[in-house]
Amino acid sequence: MQRKDGALKSRGEESTAGLLRRYFHGKPYLIHKDVALNQVVELEKNELSIREFDYFTRASLDFLVCADDARFTYELAIEYDGGQHSQAEQAWKDEVKNRICRESGLPLLRIGNDAAIFFRDTSILEFILDQYFGEKAFSALREAGKLSSEDEYFAEFPATLAIKRRLREQSLYPPVFAFDSTLRLFWYQVLTQTLEHPDFFGPDPQVWKAT
């Protein structure tokens, strides 16, 4: 009998854990690893097929973010999908877990190797988390009547603030960033106020065009 080295199973999970520690450092949240799904979600046997329920009793969440409050409120589940997730059996498990989380109201974020890619000093995973928590904070302000329903949240890369200052000094509009289908990031310098939205239904690549 031998004790395992730790809960992290791959380089990808190590990178994810490192980014989560960096992102949540100093914030009122706790990160847990390999949490049993049936500890987080309650359901009856008749809500799933026999095979699905059997998987549910054995399934776990790669990372679980909890609020550091009196109840350790479940905030967000994060799954790291390696190469094996393209296999049929694993794909079935992923879909069952997705449905359980969705129907129980637990937000689930699936990420892969690309989540650790950095643009300047921010990773894609940190950017996604900014979007999630930023929009959540904005929703709370809307519900409290402190913002109108027309106000929207736009997360910023830390580096863009300095870039915008330099551009404004030259009377230029700030750059616009967008992700394509492979999560690659593109920057566009907007020199006038004309910005053409991507054509999602046309034959051309879906990109922003600035003039």
Secondary structure, DSSP 8 states (H G I E B T S, - for coil): ----S-S--SHHHHHHHHHHHHHHTTSSEEEEEEEEHHHH----GGGS-HHHHHHHHH-EEEEEEEESSTT--EEEEEEE--GGGGSHHHHHHHHHHHHHHHHHT--EEEE-GGGG-EETTEEHHHHHHHHHHHHHHHHHHHHTTSS-TT-------HHHHHHHHHHHHTT----EEEE-TT--EEEE---SS-EE---TTSSS----EE-
